Amino acid sequence: MADLVVHGKLDVEAVRSHFPALKQNQVFLDNAGGTQILSDAINSIRTYLEETNVQLGASYNIGQKATQKYNEGLQAAADFINADVSEIVIGPSTTQLFANLSQSFALSFPASAEIIVSSIDHEANISSWVRLAKIRNLTLKWWTPSSSPSDLKLTAANLQPLLSDKTKLVTCTHTSNILGSIHDIKAIADEVHKVEGAMLCVDGVAFAPHREVDVKALGVDFYSFSWYKVYGPHIAALYASSTAQTHISSLGYYFHHPATTLSTKLGLAASSYELVSTIPTLLAYFGSSASARKETWAAIAAHEEILQTILLDYLNSREDITVYSERSADKALRVPVISFSVRGKSSSEIVEAVDGMSEFGIRWGHFYSKRLVDQLLVPGDEGVVRVSMKKKLKG
């Protein structure tokens, strides 16, 4: 894989050379909904299907090769977030993986248990927990950081009043897929773990495309993100620490007992072999070593800060535009997922006007964070205008 960083800066032309979609006449500004896929990942899918499309676990030659490719994909997924391979499961989406996780919890919480759920999250990290609370008659507490659209950051301080000795699970997002603000997950995890037996489940879908994830350093119990937001195909990964896994029940077959890995417990044979085989190409794209990947991530953050500064400087200069939550372009505070509304204009009007005069691809809507939009931002069917950038925009 070619080096993406030159003299500490991102080589944008080198980046673009890895994405066939960027040869089209389109500026992709809807990356929070899904990034373009690496050419090496595309080739990996084709190669797997052409050469190793057999059931895993067989002793014959091609069967061994297929199993090796799949296992290498799992290992790369673990390496991507500094986890052990036994702590990783691949599935079709973060939504599905959280649903599986909630089912595995179904019998483990006592009737007096309390669950705290962030109201500013994508519905993927809400609906499963609301359903679990209803089925098990658990107490559900909503974590709403503020009633002001300009101050919607989740913190350990605004979580603390909700915690009690009955708290068993807290769920939140690392970065909102609408607001772009970065939450201090390490501080939140430390606060949660002050309650004996309480665990933290984090949706990292909007964060993982922009910053390096180290689940051990964060101190989380559960963490999930989607590979199709990180230049891969439409699959997702869920991490559960070895300690946290002692609290969940296996959903797997009875003859897979005892289940010793998260994949056996929650995978349900849902990880497409050819798609899992792409993950080593995604890891390699960021660098051939841990130190190289750190350098790449630092360069990505610096470059994205430049991009979001340009947009935010303009939006913040307009009195008729409301930028939601974090108005700063500081890369330590936000990622380039920026949502706004314009006084006197509907969100669809803005997007359709941009469509008509440019190659910019932006979106309007609630983006599956409907509780956030309806309760705290702009109630109604049209939601906000969202511009979500990555380091590559156009070929």
Buried (B, 14 or more C-beta within 10 A) or exposed (E): BEEBBEEEEBBEEBBBBBBEBBEEEBBBBBBBBBBBBBBBBBEBBEBBEEEBEBEBEEEEEEBBBBBEBBBBBBBBBBBBBBBBBBBBBBBBBBBBBBBBBBBBBBEEBEEEBBBBBBBBBBBBBBBBBBBBBEEBEBBEBBBBBBEEBEEBBBBBEBBEEBBEEBBBBBBBBBBBBBBBBBBBBBBBBEBBBEBEEBBBBBBBBBBBBBBBBBBEEBBBBBBBBBBBBBBBBBBBBBBBBEEBBEBBBBBBEEEBEEBEBBBBBBBBEBBBBBBBBBBBBBBBBBBEEEEBBBBBBBBBBBBBBEBBBEBBEEBBEEEEBBBBBBBBBEBEBBBBBBBBBBEEEBBBBBBEEBEEEEBBBBBBBBBBBBBBBBEBBBEEEBBBBBBBBBBBBBB
